[in-house]
Amino acid sequence: MTAPRPSLHVLREQVYVQLRERIIEAEYPAGRGSWSGEIADELRVSRVPVREAMQRLESEGFLAVQPRRGAVVTEFGPEDAAHLFAVRENLEGLAARLAARHASPEALRELEELDPGAAGGGVRTSPRGRLVERRLPPGRRRTLSGPS
């Protein structure tokens, strides 16, 4: 008896997650291009969910489509990292202000009691943040979860 096949929606998501993680973990290095058939074979899926995952990764900035090369893993440099950190800092500040403005007095008291370092990290690093940090030279890295 064979296992049931996942739905197309589930398959698309699985392919997307696997590709994104492989890019973040630098298994697919920056500059690598034109590889949808290879990935489809590797994951034992058709090219359709791979192409759809690549389109989604392109919209998120992990891939760039280049003429005669297809989808290419995006390169990140120190300037890109600085820009992303600046955007994230501003968004986190805005989110905190909005949350505080709409929080109940009880929720505000609970927040004041929290010790962000107690759980060993405070804010979790996003996949994009992990990618940026891996691509920076060790001396230039700055984690999104606080000072090293």
C-alpha positions as CSV (number, residue, x, y, z in Angstrom):
1,M,0.0,0.0,0.0
2,T,1.4,3.4,-1.0
3,A,1.2,6.5,1.2
4,P,-1.3,9.1,0.0
5,R,0.2,11.9,-2.1
6,P,0.2,15.4,-0.5
7,S,-2.2,18.0,-2.0
8,L,-0.7,20.4,-4.5
9,H,-1.0,23.2,-2.0
10,V,1.0,21.2,0.6
11,L,3.5,20.2,-2.0
12,R,4.1,23.8,-3.1
13,E,4.6,24.9,0.5
14,Q,7.0,22.0,1.2
15,V,9.1,22.8,-1.9
16,Y,9.1,26.5,-1.0
17,V,10.3,25.8,2.6
18,Q,13.0,23.4,1.5
19,L,14.4,25.8,-1.1
20,R,14.3,28.8,1.2
21,E,16.1,26.9,4.0
22,R,18.8,25.6,1.5
23,I,19.4,29.2,0.4
24,I,19.5,30.5,3.9
25,E,21.9,27.8,5.0
26,A,24.1,28.5,1.9
27,E,23.6,25.0,0.4
28,Y,22.7,26.9,-2.7
29,P,25.4,29.6,-2.9
30,A,24.9,33.2,-4.1
31,G,25.1,33.5,-7.8
32,R,24.0,29.9,-8.5
33,G,21.5,29.9,-11.4
34,S,19.3,27.9,-13.8
35,W,18.6,24.8,-11.7
36,S,14.9,24.2,-11.5
37,G,15.1,20.8,-13.2
38,E,17.9,19.7,-10.9
39,I,15.9,20.7,-7.8
40,A,12.8,19.0,-9.2
41,D,14.7,15.8,-9.6
42,E,16.4,16.1,-6.2
43,L,13.0,16.6,-4.5
44,R,11.2,14.1,-6.7
45,V,8.6,16.5,-7.8
46,S,7.5,18.0,-11.1
47,R,9.0,21.4,-12.2
48,V,5.7,23.2,-11.5
49,P,5.9,23.4,-7.7
50,V,9.6,24.3,-8.0
51,R,8.9,27.1,-10.4
52,E,6.1,28.4,-8.2
53,A,8.4,28.3,-5.1
54,M,11.1,30.1,-7.1
55,Q,8.6,32.8,-8.1
56,R,7.7,33.3,-4.4
57,L,11.4,33.4,-3.4
58,E,12.0,36.0,-6.1
59,S,9.2,38.1,-4.7
60,E,10.9,37.9,-1.3
61,G,14.3,38.8,-2.6
62,F,16.0,35.4,-2.2
63,L,16.2,34.9,-6.0
64,A,16.6,37.2,-9.0
65,V,15.6,36.3,-12.5
66,Q,18.3,37.1,-15.0
67,P,18.2,36.8,-18.8
68,R,19.7,33.5,-20.1
69,R,20.5,32.3,-16.6
70,G,17.0,31.9,-15.1
71,A,16.6,32.3,-11.3
72,V,19.8,33.1,-9.5
73,V,20.4,33.1,-5.8
74,T,20.7,36.7,-4.6
75,E,24.0,38.0,-3.3
76,F,24.1,40.2,-0.2
77,G,26.8,42.5,0.8
78,P,27.4,44.7,3.8
79,E,25.4,47.6,2.3
80,D,22.4,45.3,1.8
81,A,22.7,44.1,5.4
82,A,22.9,47.6,6.8
83,H,19.8,48.6,4.8
84,L,17.9,45.5,6.0
85,F,18.8,46.1,9.6
86,A,17.8,49.8,9.4
87,V,14.4,48.8,7.9
88,R,13.9,46.2,10.6
89,E,14.8,48.5,13.4
90,N,12.3,51.0,12.2
91,L,9.5,48.4,11.8
92,E,10.2,46.9,15.2
93,G,10.0,50.3,16.8
94,L,6.7,51.1,15.1
95,A,5.3,47.7,16.0
96,A,6.3,48.2,19.7
97,R,4.7,51.7,19.8
98,L,1.5,50.4,18.2
99,A,1.4,47.5,20.5
100,A,2.0,49.7,23.6
101,R,-0.7,52.2,22.4
102,H,-3.3,49.4,22.1
103,A,-2.2,47.2,25.1
104,S,-4.3,46.8,28.2
105,P,-2.8,48.0,31.5
106,E,-2.4,44.4,32.5
107,A,-0.5,43.5,29.3
108,L,1.8,46.5,29.9
109,R,2.6,45.3,33.4
110,E,3.4,41.9,32.1
111,L,5.7,43.4,29.5
112,E,7.5,45.5,32.2
113,E,8.2,42.3,34.1
114,L,9.8,40.5,31.3
115,D,13.5,40.0,31.2
116,P,14.4,39.7,27.4
117,G,17.7,38.0,28.1
118,A,16.3,35.3,30.4
119,A,15.1,33.1,27.6
120,G,18.5,33.3,25.9
121,G,17.7,35.4,22.9
122,G,14.9,37.9,23.0
123,V,13.7,38.4,19.4
124,R,14.1,35.4,17.0
125,T,16.2,36.0,13.9
126,S,14.1,35.9,10.8
127,P,15.2,33.6,7.9
128,R,16.2,36.7,5.9
129,G,18.3,37.9,8.9
130,R,20.0,34.6,9.2
131,L,20.9,34.7,5.5
132,V,22.3,38.2,5.8
133,E,24.3,37.3,8.9
134,R,25.8,34.2,7.2
135,R,26.9,36.2,4.2
136,L,28.7,38.9,6.2
137,P,32.3,38.6,7.3
138,P,32.4,37.4,11.0
139,G,33.7,40.8,12.2
140,R,30.8,42.7,10.6
141,R,28.0,40.5,11.8
142,R,25.3,41.9,14.1
143,T,22.6,39.6,15.2
144,L,19.0,40.6,15.2
145,S,18.5,39.0,18.7
146,G,20.9,41.4,20.4
147,P,24.6,41.9,20.9
148,S,26.9,38.9,20.6
